[in-house]
Amino acid sequence: MRRCIFGFLTALLALPTVAHAQTADVVCDDTARLERMLRTVMHSERHALGLRGPETLLEVWIDPRSQNWTLVQTYTNGTSCIIAMGEHWEDLTPAPA
């Protein structure tokens, strides 16, 4: 997991940064490029999303095999930022009756 995250973040840092990160843990890039990296490098799929405000969307991306998760904040200006990553995602949605 750590090797995969390190490789992913290294690849992202090699790309031009579109938005200024407020902390060292936040990685921002063009939304389309970031989504491509999440799909191809992290093998993740968008699992959930919700509006944070009129110009901000939060997305949860999950690798279905490893259950690693990534929290992405997407802006209307075409920029997205990875704001958190973790392991062992568990979906608490009850199964249909």
N, C-alpha and C positions, 0 to 999 in steps of 0.2 A: 504494500500500500504506500509506504513512504517513498519508495523508489519511483513509483508511478506518479505520485503527486509532485515529487521533485522534478521529474522529467517534464511533466505538464507545465509547471510554473516556470521552469527554465525556458521552454518553448514560447510561452506567453511573454516572458520578459524580453525575449529576442525580437518580438514584434513591436512596432511603434505603439506607444501608450497614448491613447486618445484623451483620457481624463486623468486628472491628477489624483493620485491615491492619498488618502488622509493618514493611513497607517501602512506599514510595510506588508501587512497581510492582505491588503486589498489589491487585486489585479484587475485593471480595466482595459477594454479593447472595443473595437467595432463589434456590434451585436452579432452580425452574421459570421464574422471570423471567430468570435468566442464560442458561438453555438457549434460551429464546425469542429473546433478543438474539443469541446465537450463530447460530441458524438464520436469522433474518430480516435482521439487519444485516451479519453476517460471512459469510453464505451457507455456513456450515460444517455438517459432518456428524460425528457421533461415529464415530471410526475405530478406537479401541482403548481398553481400560480394564484396570485391575489394582488389586488390593487393596494398600493401603499399610499397613494395620493393621485392627483390628477395627471401627473407626469411620470409616475414611478410604478413599476411592476416588480413584485418579488416572485422568483421561480425556484422550485426545488427540482434539481436534476439528480437522478439516482442511477447507479450502475446496477442493473438487476441481478447480476451474478454475484458481485461482492457486497452489495448493499452499502457501498460508499455513497455519500451524498454531497452535493454542492449547492450552496445557496447563492443565487445570482440576483442582483438588482439591475433592472433594465430601465433605461430612461428613454423618453420620446425623441431625444436628439440622435438616437442611433448608437448609443454607447451602453455597454453592459459591464458590470463589475462583479467579480467573485468576492463575496464578503465573508463567507464561512465555508468550511469543508469538514467532513467527519466520516465516521464509520458506523456500521450496524444500524442503518435506517430501519425503523419498524413502522409499518402502516397500521394505525389503530382503527381504521374504518371497519365497522362490523360487516360481516358477510351478509348478503341479502337472505331474508328468511325463506 
